[in-house]
């Protein structure tokens, strides 16, 4: 039986750390079946326990407590050294932070490099983003918006594919009872562009029409104190339930309880990109819940306006409030949008998305193998 080609996944972000990129990296690592896969990533709390229970093989770079720039440099150095032993046939770089190592592996070993782009990192590190584009054999954009950001760098990619993130389809998406009209937001309280401040202002307007409304805020971070202060100013602190960081199971229970998810992400100033796609919108759809999202950025790909949710001006609290109120009061509309969102989520199931990326990786292998010669035998691994 022929050996499977070797895939090296490079990512600074990986579970058990929370986040969309972390989830994406793991779902690709575990869902791409046609390769012998190794993941090279940073260590963190709970990593050893997670890796024992999860496939595929993971090598962690211990960098706890080090500055971000030092962690990135260490990740790249270890990744290149590890690649010399593993001898990958293709490299998947999940974040541009690891692109120097991917470029070096490509130059020394001839392994094609597939580079994923999200959004915020492009504006945050434009020079590194341009470097990653120039040194990739295939560029993966998670949305049309991300593809536009890639084009705006001025760097010319060899090839660009659009492959959106996926979603886990729940075994039991049935709704759970809730005693108040409830909407939920799932996002870390670290990025202002997520729109928590606009939601506070919108909540004051929703509360006037739906007095027993409850806004459930899942996620924690440095912005929480400011959001609480703003809510106190607007007199709606009592209508908000701050849950902080919760387990996946608790998050899913609230998605089953809530009437809708609201996250009006906007495009922040200063060159940062905001929402690259918006997995949270698909997650809500998987539970049959409609969403309220900003009409900009990656949400234009993840939400179908008027079909799976309502897209509104994310800077306008009145528009946000009107959309939330409409879905809370119009059960028929909410049910129709939620059902369409559930069907939409099914088409983004992670096994489907992983197969799409696997097909791209296999395509990149073909010209590389031809260049090395069909009869070449891969060197042994250490």
C-alpha positions in Angstrom: 0.0 0.0 0.0 1.4 3.4 -1.0 2.3 5.8 1.8 0.1 8.8 2.1 1.6 12.2 1.3 2.8 14.2 4.3 1.1 17.4 5.3 2.6 19.8 7.8 0.2 22.3 9.2 1.7 25.5 10.7 -0.4 27.6 13.0 0.2 29.8 16.1 -3.5 29.2 17.0 -4.8 25.8 18.0 -7.1 24.3 20.6 -7.7 24.2 23.5 -7.2 27.9 23.1 -10.6 29.4 22.0 -11.2 31.2 18.7 -12.3 30.8 15.2 -8.8 30.3 13.7 -8.0 27.7 16.4 -11.2 25.8 15.5 -10.4 26.0 11.8 -6.9 24.7 12.3 -8.1 21.7 14.3 -11.0 20.8 11.9 -8.7 20.8 9.0 -6.0 18.8 10.8 -8.5 16.2 11.9 -10.7 16.3 8.8 -8.2 15.9 6.0 -8.0 12.2 5.7 -5.8 11.6 2.7 -2.6 12.8 4.3 -0.2 11.8 7.0 -0.6 15.0 9.0 1.5 16.8 11.6 0.6 20.0 13.3 3.3 22.5 14.5 1.8 25.0 16.9 2.4 26.9 20.2 1.8 25.5 23.6 -0.6 26.8 26.2 -2.8 25.8 29.2 -4.4 22.4 28.8 -2.5 21.6 25.6 -1.0 18.2 26.7 -4.4 16.9 27.8 -6.0 18.1 24.6 -3.4 16.5 22.4 -3.7 13.2 24.1 -7.4 13.0 23.2 -7.1 14.4 19.7 -5.7 13.5 16.4 -3.5 14.1 14.5 0.1 14.3 15.8 0.9 17.7 17.3 4.2 19.2 18.2 4.0 22.2 20.6 6.5 25.0 20.9 6.8 26.1 24.5 6.6 29.9 24.4 4.4 30.8 27.4 5.1 34.2 28.8 7.2 35.4 25.9 6.4 38.5 23.8 4.3 37.9 20.7 7.2 38.7 18.4 9.4 36.2 20.2 6.8 33.5 20.1 6.4 34.0 16.4 10.1 33.8 15.7 10.5 30.7 17.9 7.5 29.0 16.1 9.1 29.7 12.7 12.6 28.4 13.8 11.2 25.2 15.3 8.9 24.7 12.3 11.7 24.8 9.8 13.9 22.4 11.9 10.9 20.0 12.3 10.2 20.1 8.6 13.8 18.9 7.8 12.9 15.8 9.8 9.3 15.3 8.7 10.0 16.1 5.0 6.4 17.3 4.2 5.1 17.0 0.7 3.0 20.1 1.2 2.6 22.7 3.8 -0.6 24.3 5.0 0.0 27.7 6.7 -3.1 28.7 8.7 -1.8 32.2 9.7 0.7 34.6 8.2 2.7 34.5 11.4 4.1 31.2 10.3 4.7 32.2 6.7 8.5 32.7 7.0 8.9 29.1 7.9 6.5 28.0 5.1 8.5 30.0 2.6 11.8 28.5 3.8 10.4 25.0 3.7 9.2 25.7 0.1 12.6 27.0 -0.9 14.7 24.2 0.6 12.5 21.2 0.3 10.3 22.1 -2.6 7.1 21.5 -0.7 4.3 23.6 -2.1 2.8 26.1 0.4 -0.9 26.7 0.7 -1.6 29.9 2.7 -4.9 30.8 4.4 -5.9 34.4 4.9 -8.6 35.6 7.3 -8.9 39.4 7.4 -7.6 41.3 10.4 -4.0 40.1 10.0 -3.8 41.6 6.5 -4.4 45.1 7.7 -2.5 44.5 11.0 0.7 43.3 9.3 0.6 44.4 5.6 4.2 43.7 4.9 4.1 40.2 6.3 0.8 39.6 4.5 2.4 40.6 1.2 5.4 38.4 1.9 3.0 35.4 2.6 1.1 36.1 -0.7 4.3 36.1 -2.8 5.7 32.9 -1.2 2.5 30.8 -1.5 1.7 28.4 -4.3 -2.0 28.7 -3.4 -3.8 31.4 -1.5 -7.0 30.6 0.3 -9.4 33.4 1.1 -12.1 32.7 3.7 -14.5 35.2 2.0 -14.9 37.5 -1.0 -14.1 40.4 1.4 -10.8 38.7 2.4 -10.0 38.2 -1.3 -10.4 41.9 -1.9 -8.1 42.7 1.0 -5.5 40.3 -0.5 -5.8 42.2 -3.8 -5.4 45.5 -2.1 -2.0 44.6 -0.7 -0.5 45.0 -4.3 1.2 41.6 -4.0 0.3 39.2 -6.9 -0.7 35.7 -5.7 0.1 32.7 -7.8 -3.5 31.5 -7.4 -6.5 32.4 -5.2 -9.3 30.1 -4.0 -12.3 31.0 -2.0 -12.9 28.4 0.8 -15.1 29.6 3.6 -14.8 28.2 7.1 -17.1 25.4 8.2 -19.4 24.7 11.1 -20.0 21.7 13.4 -23.5 20.3 12.8 -25.1 19.5 16.2 -26.6 16.1 16.9 -29.6 17.7 18.7 -30.4 21.2 17.4 -33.9 21.2 19.0 -34.7 24.4 20.9 -34.8 24.7 24.7 -37.3 26.6 26.7 -36.5 30.1 27.8 -38.7 32.3 30.0 -37.8 35.7 28.4 -37.3 37.1 24.9 -33.6 36.4 24.5 -30.9 37.2 22.0 -27.2 36.2 22.3 -23.8 37.4 21.2 -20.8 35.0 21.1 -17.5 36.9 20.8 -14.5 37.7 22.9 -14.7 41.1 24.5 -11.4 42.2 23.0 -12.2 43.5 19.5 -14.3 46.7 19.4 -15.4 46.0 15.8 -17.7 43.2 17.1 -20.2 45.9 18.0 -21.0 45.3 21.7 -21.1 49.1 22.2 -23.7 49.5 19.4 -25.7 46.6 20.9 -25.9 48.4 24.2 -27.4 51.5 22.6 -29.7 49.3 20.5 -30.8 47.4 23.6 -32.2 50.6 25.1 -34.5 50.9 22.1 -35.4 47.2 22.1 -36.2 47.4 25.8 -38.7 50.1 25.2 -40.7 47.7 23.0 -39.8 44.4 24.6 -39.5 45.2 28.3 -38.5 41.7 29.5 -35.8 41.3 26.8 -32.6 39.6 27.9 -29.2 40.0 26.1 -26.9 37.1 26.8 -23.2 38.0 26.3 -20.9 35.0 25.9 -17.2 35.8 26.0 -14.9 37.9 28.2 -12.1 40.3 27.8 -10.7 43.7 28.5 -13.7 45.6 27.0 -16.2 44.2 29.5 -15.8 46.9 32.1 -16.4 49.6 29.5 -19.5 47.8 28.1 -20.9 47.4 31.6 -20.4 51.1 32.2 -22.1 52.1 29.0 -25.0 49.8 29.8 -25.3 51.4 33.2 -25.4 54.8 31.5 -28.2 53.7 29.2 -30.1 52.0 32.1 -30.1 48.6 30.6 -27.5 46.8 32.7 -30.3 44.7 34.3 -31.3 43.4 30.9 -27.9 41.9 30.2 -26.5 38.6 31.4 -22.7 38.6 31.2 -21.7 34.9 31.2 -18.0 35.3 30.5 -16.1 32.5 29.0 -18.2 29.3 28.9 -17.7 25.7 27.6 -18.7 24.7 24.1 -21.6 22.8 25.7 -22.9 25.8 27.6 -22.6 28.0 24.5 -24.6 25.5 22.5 -27.3 25.3 25.2 -27.7 29.1 24.9 -27.9 28.9 21.1 -30.7 26.4 21.6 -32.4 28.7 24.1 -32.0 32.1 22.4 -34.4 33.5 19.9 -31.6 34.9 17.7 -27.9 35.8 17.6 -26.9 39.4 17.1 -23.4 40.5 16.3 -23.3 43.7 14.2 -19.6 43.6 13.3 -18.3 46.7 11.6 -15.2 47.8 9.6 -12.9 49.5 12.1 -10.7 52.4 11.2 -6.9 52.2 11.1 -6.4 49.6 8.4 -7.7 46.6 10.4 -10.2 44.5 8.6 -12.8 43.3 11.1 -14.9 40.2 10.4 -13.3 37.9 7.8 -16.2 35.6 7.7 -18.2 35.1 10.9 -18.4 31.4 12.0 -20.7 32.5 14.8 -23.5 33.2 12.3 -23.3 29.7 10.8 -23.2 28.2 14.4 -26.5 30.0 15.2 -27.9 28.8 11.9 -27.0 25.2 12.7 -29.4 25.5 15.7 -32.1 27.0 13.5 -31.7 30.6 14.8 -31.8 33.7 12.7 -29.1 36.3 13.0 -28.6 40.1 12.9 -25.3 41.0 11.4 -23.5 44.0 9.9 -23.9 44.5 6.2 -20.1 44.7 5.6 -17.1 42.4 5.5 -17.2 38.7 5.7 -20.8 38.6 7.0 -21.9 39.2 3.4 -20.7 35.7 2.7 -21.9 34.0 5.9 -25.4 35.5 6.1 -27.9 35.6 3.3 -29.9 38.9 3.9 -33.6 38.3 4.2 -33.1 34.5 4.0 -31.0 33.3 6.9 -30.8 36.6 8.8 -31.0 40.4 8.6 -28.0 42.5 7.5 -28.1 46.1 8.8 -25.8 49.1 9.1 -23.6 48.1 12.0 -22.9 51.7 13.0 -26.6 52.5 13.4 -28.2 51.4 16.8 -31.7 52.2 15.5 -31.3 49.8 12.5 -29.8 47.1 14.8 -32.6 47.6 17.4 -35.3 47.4 14.7 -33.9 44.1 13.4 -33.6 42.5 16.8 -37.1 43.7 17.8 -38.6 42.5 14.6 -37.2 39.0 15.1 -38.2 38.9 18.8 -41.8 40.0 18.0 -42.4 38.2 14.7 -42.1 34.5 15.5 -43.1 33.5 11.9 -40.3 35.5 10.4 -37.8 34.3 12.9 -38.7 30.6 12.3 -38.5 31.1 8.5 -35.1 32.7 8.7 -33.9 30.2 11.2 -34.9 27.2 9.1 -33.2 28.7 6.0 -30.1 29.3 8.2 -30.1 25.7 9.3 -30.2 24.5 5.7 -27.4 26.9 4.8 -25.3 25.7 7.7 -25.6 22.1 6.5 -23.8 23.1 3.3 -20.9 24.4 5.3 -20.5 21.3 7.5 -16.8 20.8 8.3 -16.4 17.5 6.5 -17.5 19.2 3.3 -15.2 22.1 3.8 -12.3 19.9 4.7 -12.8 17.9 1.5 -12.6 21.1 -0.5 -9.3 22.1 1.0 -7.9 18.6 0.7 -8.7 18.7 -3.1 -6.6 21.8 -3.3 -3.7 20.3 -1.4 -3.8 17.3 -3.7 -3.8 19.5 -6.8 -0.7 21.3 -5.5 1.1 18.0 -5.0 0.8 17.0 -8.7 3.1 19.6 -10.2 5.5 19.2 -7.3 5.7 15.5 -7.8 6.3 16.0 -11.5 9.1 18.3 -10.8 10.8 15.8 -8.5 10.2 12.9 -10.8 7.5 10.3 -10.5 10.0 7.6 -9.4 11.5 9.6 -6.5 11.3 8.1 -3.1 10.7 10.5 -0.1 13.6 10.5 2.3 12.9 8.7 5.6 11.7 10.7 8.6 13.4 10.8 11.9 
